Amino acid sequence: MELGNPTAIYFLSLAALVALLYALELLSSRKALERFAGSGVVGKIVKGFSRRRKILKRSLVVLALIFLILAWAMPRLGKGTRIVKREGADVVVALDVSTSMLAEDVSPNRMDVAKQAVINLILRLPDDRFALVGFAGASFIHCPLTLDKDALAMFVDFMNPGVVAQQGTNIGAAITESLKALESSSGRGKAIVLITDGEDHGSGSDAALDRAESEGVRIYTVGIGTPGGEPIPIRDAKGNIRAYKRDERDEVIVTRLNEGTLDRLAAATGGESFRLGGGEREITKLARAIEGLEKGVFEERAFEDYVEIFPVPLLLCFVLLVAEAFVGDRVKYV
């Protein structure tokens, strides 16, 4: 037997103190009567009073206190070890944070819609571990693999064009950095969710795809934007559009969704391609696809199973208090 709250045992000294105080009370009350009326007439004054009954009542209270303290100590019996495993897939979300994500061909803009999609995805997959990579012209791991969804959501909220200084869109570097985030993964179910408009200004995506395929990593692409495209607004401090982003020839840049690139990336590793709109249907389909991945064991913990027996002393405490209430101080005389 073990005690869930062994500190409570020290309070048994309180029961001993109460018993001592009751004993002193009985002695002092008897001596006080003898001093007041003399030992010869004490019996007549307290005729009908039962000293034994009073001792019994006080004893019942002390015993009830002892059982209450024992119940507080939470006694329990062990019945073996229980192994608890947590299983899931390892997923890296690679989020495009280039300035093209400020385009407003989806409302309010691509960046905000993409961030909300990431939050919805991690909420739908509570047992999976997630990492977060932000990419533009360069890529960085902003959050390593974690089960802490609140911490991950905080990093997602922080993501905006500007967190990666080198602008442009290098999808090959994004995949390579995502694979680096998966190096600590011991599971077989591994995936990269690439959320971008599909414009690729870098090189090396083919080599990154070959590595992902060889390591058994599925790539799921989530396209955001419209094929018709949209200029990239430049806003002032009040949020008003003051101009549109221009290229080196001073022409307004129109950023378009490149579905062909995204379809190719997904197909190369046996993944799927999705297009992000205003609803959550595509994210639901993406979550189901990830749920179908083979699960790995993240952590394994051993717990002792116990049978709590504190109700027994608690019940005895209650019975003793009820019994004390029915015991009188006096005996009946006919």
PEZIVEN-V517822 format. One record per residue. N is the residue number from 0. RES is the residue in one small letter. PSI is psi in degrees with one decimal (NA if undefined). Layout:
# PEZIVEN-V517822
N_RES_PSI, N_RES_PSI
This chain:
# PEZIVEN-V517822
0_m_142.8, 1_e_162.7, 2_l_125.8, 3_g_-25.8, 4_n_71.8, 5_p_-21.9, 6_t_-28.4, 7_a_-24.6, 8_i_-31.1, 9_y_-22.9, 10_f_-1.8, 11_l_-25.1, 12_s_-26.6, 13_l_-40.2, 14_a_-39.8, 15_a_-38.4, 16_l_-41.5, 17_v_-42.2, 18_a_-40.9, 19_l_-41.2, 20_l_-39.2, 21_y_-41.8, 22_a_-43.3, 23_l_-35.8, 24_e_-44.4, 25_l_-42.1, 26_l_-44.4, 27_s_-35.0, 28_s_-37.8, 29_r_-46.1, 30_k_-34.8, 31_a_-40.3, 32_l_-38.9, 33_e_-37.3, 34_r_-33.3, 35_f_-44.5, 36_a_-7.9, 37_g_146.1, 38_s_-22.2, 39_g_-26.3, 40_v_0.2, 41_v_-41.0, 42_g_-33.4, 43_k_-36.8, 44_i_-40.9, 45_v_32.6, 46_k_132.1, 47_g_-15.3, 48_f_131.6, 49_s_111.3, 50_r_-36.4, 51_r_-39.6, 52_r_-37.9, 53_k_-40.3, 54_i_-41.0, 55_l_-43.7, 56_k_-45.4, 57_r_-37.0, 58_s_-39.5, 59_l_-39.0, 60_v_-43.7, 61_v_-44.0, 62_l_-40.4, 63_a_-40.0, 64_l_-39.6, 65_i_-46.5, 66_f_-32.8, 67_l_-42.4, 68_i_-39.0, 69_l_-37.9, 70_a_-38.9, 71_w_-29.6, 72_a_-7.2, 73_m_61.4, 74_p_143.0, 75_r_154.8, 76_l_129.2, 77_g_144.0, 78_k_27.5, 79_g_177.2, 80_t_136.1, 81_r_126.3, 82_i_125.2, 83_v_123.7, 84_k_143.3, 85_r_120.3, 86_e_149.9, 87_g_-175.1, 88_a_161.4, 89_d_123.0, 90_v_129.5, 91_v_124.2, 92_v_114.5, 93_a_110.1, 94_l_123.6, 95_d_122.2, 96_v_27.2, 97_s_164.9, 98_t_-20.1, 99_s_-18.8, 100_m_-3.9, 101_l_-5.6, 102_a_147.1, 103_e_33.5, 104_d_-9.7, 105_v_147.3, 106_s_136.6, 107_p_-32.0, 108_n_170.2, 109_r_-40.8, 110_m_-48.4, 111_d_-39.9, 112_v_-39.8, 113_a_-42.3, 114_k_-39.9, 115_q_-35.1, 116_a_-38.3, 117_v_-44.4, 118_i_-45.2, 119_n_-38.0, 120_l_-47.3, 121_i_-27.9, 122_l_-29.9, 123_r_-13.9, 124_l_67.5, 125_p_-22.2, 126_d_-4.7, 127_d_152.5, 128_r_144.1, 129_f_147.8, 130_a_161.0, 131_l_125.8, 132_v_128.8, 133_g_134.8, 134_f_148.6, 135_a_-111.5, 136_g_-25.4, 137_a_172.3, 138_s_146.7, 139_f_145.0, 140_i_109.2, 141_h_-25.0, 142_c_121.3, 143_p_175.5, 144_l_128.7, 145_t_154.2, 146_l_-5.1, 147_d_95.5, 148_k_-30.5, 149_d_-42.7, 150_a_-41.6, 151_l_-42.3, 152_a_-34.8, 153_m_-41.7, 154_f_-38.7, 155_v_-43.4, 156_d_-29.8, 157_f_-20.5, 158_m_128.1, 159_n_156.6, 160_p_126.6, 161_g_-24.0, 162_v_-20.8, 163_v_116.0, 164_a_-37.4, 165_q_111.3, 166_q_174.9, 167_g_-172.4, 168_t_113.1, 169_n_93.1, 170_i_-34.7, 171_g_-43.0, 172_a_-34.5, 173_a_-42.7, 174_i_-42.0, 175_t_-43.4, 176_e_-35.2, 177_s_-39.6, 178_l_-34.0, 179_k_-37.6, 180_a_-23.1, 181_l_-0.1, 182_e_-28.2, 183_s_-2.2, 184_s_133.1, 185_s_-3.4, 186_g_170.5, 187_r_-23.4, 188_g_98.5, 189_k_139.5, 190_a_153.6, 191_i_126.4, 192_v_110.8, 193_l_110.9, 194_i_112.0, 195_t_169.9, 196_d_-3.9, 197_g_-5.0, 198_e_130.9, 199_d_113.4, 200_h_5.2, 201_g_-171.7, 202_s_168.6, 203_g_5.7, 204_s_-33.2, 205_d_-43.5, 206_a_-38.9, 207_a_-38.0, 208_l_-40.1, 209_d_-41.4, 210_r_-42.6, 211_a_-42.8, 212_e_-41.3, 213_s_-27.2, 214_e_4.2, 215_g_30.4, 216_v_123.1, 217_r_139.8, 218_i_122.6, 219_y_124.8, 220_t_140.2, 221_v_104.1, 222_g_141.1, 223_i_133.3, 224_g_-170.3, 225_t_147.8, 226_p_-29.3, 227_g_-26.7, 228_g_171.7, 229_e_140.7, 230_p_161.1, 231_i_112.3, 232_p_148.5, 233_i_118.3, 234_r_154.8, 235_d_-175.0, 236_a_-25.2, 237_k_-1.5, 238_g_4.8, 239_n_141.9, 240_i_122.9, 241_r_-15.9, 242_a_178.9, 243_y_146.6, 244_k_137.1, 245_r_157.4, 246_d_-170.0, 247_e_-21.3, 248_r_11.0, 249_d_27.3, 250_e_144.0, 251_v_128.4, 252_i_128.9, 253_v_117.7, 254_t_131.9, 255_r_152.1, 256_l_124.3, 257_n_87.1, 258_e_-31.0, 259_g_-44.6, 260_t_-42.4, 261_l_-39.0, 262_d_-39.9, 263_r_-41.6, 264_l_-43.3, 265_a_-42.7, 266_a_-30.2, 267_a_-24.7, 268_t_11.6, 269_g_18.3, 270_g_-162.2, 271_e_159.2, 272_s_135.1, 273_f_157.1, 274_r_125.4, 275_l_122.8, 276_g_-150.9, 277_g_-19.4, 278_g_-172.2, 279_e_8.5, 280_r_-42.5, 281_e_-36.9, 282_i_-35.9, 283_t_-43.7, 284_k_-38.2, 285_l_-44.1, 286_a_-40.2, 287_r_-37.8, 288_a_-42.1, 289_i_-34.9, 290_e_-25.4, 291_g_-5.9, 292_l_155.2, 293_e_137.5, 294_k_145.5, 295_g_165.4, 296_v_117.8, 297_f_-45.7, 298_e_151.0, 299_e_119.5, 300_r_145.2, 301_a_129.8, 302_f_141.1, 303_e_130.3, 304_d_135.9, 305_y_153.5, 306_v_115.5, 307_e_126.6, 308_i_13.4, 309_f_-24.6, 310_p_-25.2, 311_v_-56.3, 312_p_-28.8, 313_l_-40.2, 314_l_-42.1, 315_l_-38.3, 316_c_-45.3, 317_f_-43.5, 318_v_-43.2, 319_l_-38.4, 320_l_-38.5, 321_v_-43.2, 322_a_-40.2, 323_e_-34.9, 324_a_-26.0, 325_f_-4.9, 326_v_121.0, 327_g_167.5, 328_d_-15.0, 329_r_158.0, 330_v_153.7, 331_k_136.8, 332_y_139.3, 333_v_NA
